[in-house]
């Protein structure tokens, strides 16, 4: 039997190692060459596709989380929150007013991450920008915030020249009507078309309750919390705090017609926005669900 000496074994192992490295090098070079030889337009197409996917994700997040205050196309809602589709937000003027020295992208990311506990103009807008980053108690990951910013930046070219910091202040309420025992103040003196309004659905209809829950989870849970206790991720920066919808004592002060009014018109001086643009059926279903949380019909 022929045996190999230690020196021969080492030499053989070295040869094998060199051959292996050579093969791997050829493979790597081929991949590098393919990437390097890729048509520049193909690389641009890949980059556009990636950006497009981020914008799509951001659009979905915006429709779920931001429409309630800033409207569907970023045009804002009077007395609730300012327009976002405006030039000064994208050309740096607004950032400079706030003494921001970074990029516009970073400015938008920072605003979304940490929110704005103190409104920029409480005399004009009632809503407060909540913190959306999970590190600050929100519900969004870093990649989701980046996608949302990509969607907002997609509005840059068509942004209008608007000054959202002047205009008609949040109107003062009309003189407070006479108190009504056991009824929430917002319900005092409720007038047409809301006074006496009745639900078209039975308040114990399980199908409607389930549909209302879907609406609630999508539109309301960020402030009122997953279980309705007023402890959603945005609640930490809101003052006054969102209502605890599971509290039967509170819900008894909110008759059905007034409950409908509150959802439809919002509550001035709080972060509760108006939802009437989404239609009565939307309002009734979420009303039926939220009343089921406390057991108060």
N, C-alpha and C positions, 0 to 999 in steps of 0.2 A: 504493500500500500504506500502511495506517495503522500507524504505529509508536507505541509507548508510551514516554513519557518515564520517566526514572529515578524521579521522584516518583510517577508513576502505578503503576509496578511495585511500589514499596515499599508503596503504599496497598493495592494488590490482594493482596500477600502478607500484609499485616496482617489484612485481612478474612478470608482463608483460614485463618489461624492462629486467629483468634477463633472461627470456625465450628467448626473441629476441636476446640478446647477445650470449646466448648459441647456438642458431641455426646458427647465423653468424659465430661463432667460429668454429663450426663443418664444415661448408662449407669452410672456409678459411684453416682449417687444412687439409681438403681433397685435396684442390688444392696444398697446400704446400707439402703434402706427395707425390702427383702425380709427382710434379716437382723434389722433392728430390730423388724419387725412379726411376726417368728416367735413362735409361741406359746411361752411359758416352759416348758410341759411338753414341747414338742418339743426344746428345747435341753437339758432335763434328760435326755430319752431319748437324745439324742446323746452326752451326757457319760457316761451309764450304759453305753452300748454301747462307748465307748472304754475305760472302766474294765474292762468285762467282757473285752474282747480282751486287755488287759494281764494280767488275772488268769489267763486261759487260757494265755497264754505263760508266765507264772510257774509255773503248775501243771505244765506240761510240763518246765520246767527243774528244778523241785523233785523230780519223780519220777525224773529222770535223774541228778541230782547230790547230792541231800540225803537221800533215803530210806535210803541205806546206813547213815547214822549216826543220823538223827532219826526214822526210821520213817515209814510211809506217811501217817499223819494227824498228824504232829508230836508224837506221844506219847513220843518218845525211846526209847532202847534202854539198858536197865540196864547200867551199867559202861562203856558206849561213849560216849554223848552225851546231854545233858539234853533234856527235852521243850521244844518251842517253843510249843505251844498252851496257854499259861498266862497268867494275868492280870498277874503282875508284869512280864512282858516288854512288855505293851501299855499299862499304866497309868502307866509311868514309874518304878516302884519300882526295877527292876533297873538302869535307866540312872542313877538318882540314886546308887545304891550304887557305881557305877563313876565317879561325879563327872562324868557327861555332862550338859551344860547345854542341848543342842539338842533338836530334836523327836525323837519316837520313830521317825519315818520316816527321819530322817537317821542316827539311832543304828543302825538295822538296815542301812542302806546302807553305813555306814562299816565295820560288822562284816563284811559280805559282801565289800566291796572289799579291805580289808587283812587280813582274817582275824584269828586270835588265835594267834600263835606260841607263847605261853605259856598252857597250859590254866588256866581259872579254878579248877578243883578237880581236880588230877591224882589225888587220893586217891579220887575218885568216878568220874571218866570218863577213859577212855584216849585217845579221839580228840582230835585237834587241828584247830581250824577253819582251813582253808587260805585263802589270798588268792585271790579269784575274779576280780578286776578285771585286765584286760589290762595296765594300767599297773603292776601289782604282780606281773606274771608269770602271771596267771591266764588263763582262757579266755573270760570274758564281757565283753561291751560294756557301756557305761553304761546303754543302754536295756534290756538284758537284766536287769541288776541292779535297775533300777527296776521291771521287771515282776515279778521274784521278790519284791521287797518288797511290791508290791501284792497278790500272792497271800498272803503271810504276814499282812498286815494284814487280809485278808479273814477271818481266824480270830479277830479281836478279840472279837466279840460272844459267841462260844461258848467263849471261853477259860476253863479251869478254874482254881480257886485251888489252886495246887500250890507246894510248896517243894522245888525240885529240888536244893538245896544242902545238904540233910541226908539221911541214910539210910545204907544199908549201903555201906561203902567197897568199892572194887575188891578182891575177895577175893584173898588171897595164894595162890600156887600151892602145891599139896601138895609135900611133900619131893621134891626132884629125884631121879628114878630113876638107877640106875647108868649111866654114860656108855656109849654104843655107838659103836664106832670107825666113822668115816666117815659118821655120821648126824647131822643137825642136832639141836641140843638139844631143840627143840620136839617132836621125834619120839621121844625117849627114853621108853620105857615106855608106848607107845601101847596103849590098851586098847579093849575093845568099846564101841560098835559099829564102831569104825574099823579096828582092827588086822586086817590081812589083806584089806581091802576091795579089790576088783578092778574095773577099768573095764568097763562093758558094751559099750563101743565100742573098735574097733581104733584105736590111737594114730596111725595113718597114714591114717585115713579122711578124705578131702579134704572131703566134705560136712560132717562133724562139725567139722572144723577151721574151715571157713568160718562155720558157725553159732556156733562158740565165739568167733571173731574179732568177730562182731557184738556178742555179749554183752560181750566184753572192751572194745571201743571205747566202749561205752555206760557200763559200770560201773567199769572198772579203769584206763583210760588216764590219768585225771586224776592218779593217783598214780604208777602204774608206767610211764607214758609211752607214746606211740603205738607205739613199737617194742619196749617191754618192758624198757628199760634202767634203769628206776627213776628216770627223769628227767622225770616228768610235771609240769604246772604247779603242782600242790599240793606236790610233793616238797621245794621250797625251804624250806618252813616245818616240815617233819616231822623228828622226831628220835626214834628212828632212821629212817634213810632207807628208802624202799620197796626191796624186793629187786630185783636185776637178774635178770630171768627169762631173759635170753639167755646167762647165764654157765653153761656146762656143769658147771663145778666145783661151783657152788652147787646146781644142779638134781640132781646125783648124790647130794647129801646129803639129798634130799627124796624118799623112796620114794613110790610112788603112793598107798598108803593114808594116809600122813601128809600128802601134798599135798592130798588130799581133806579131811582133818581141818582143815588150816590154812584152806582156803577156807570150809568149813562153820562153824567155830567162831571164826575170827579169831585174832589173836595178842595176848594181853594185854600192855600196856605199849608197844604200837605203835598206829599209826592203822589197822591192818588190821582191818576190822569182820567180824562173822559174817554169812554169806550163806545159812545153812541154811534160812531161812524161804522162800527162793525155790525150793527143791526140789532133789532129787538130779540130775535131768536137766540143770538149769541148771549145777550144779557140775561134772558130768562133762564137759560140752561146753567150758566155759571151761578146765578142767584139760587136756583134750586139746589145745586151741589153745596154751595157755601152755607146755606141754611141747614143742610143735613149734618154739618160738622158739629153744630151745637145741640141738635135735637129740637130746636125751636121752630115750629111751623110758621 
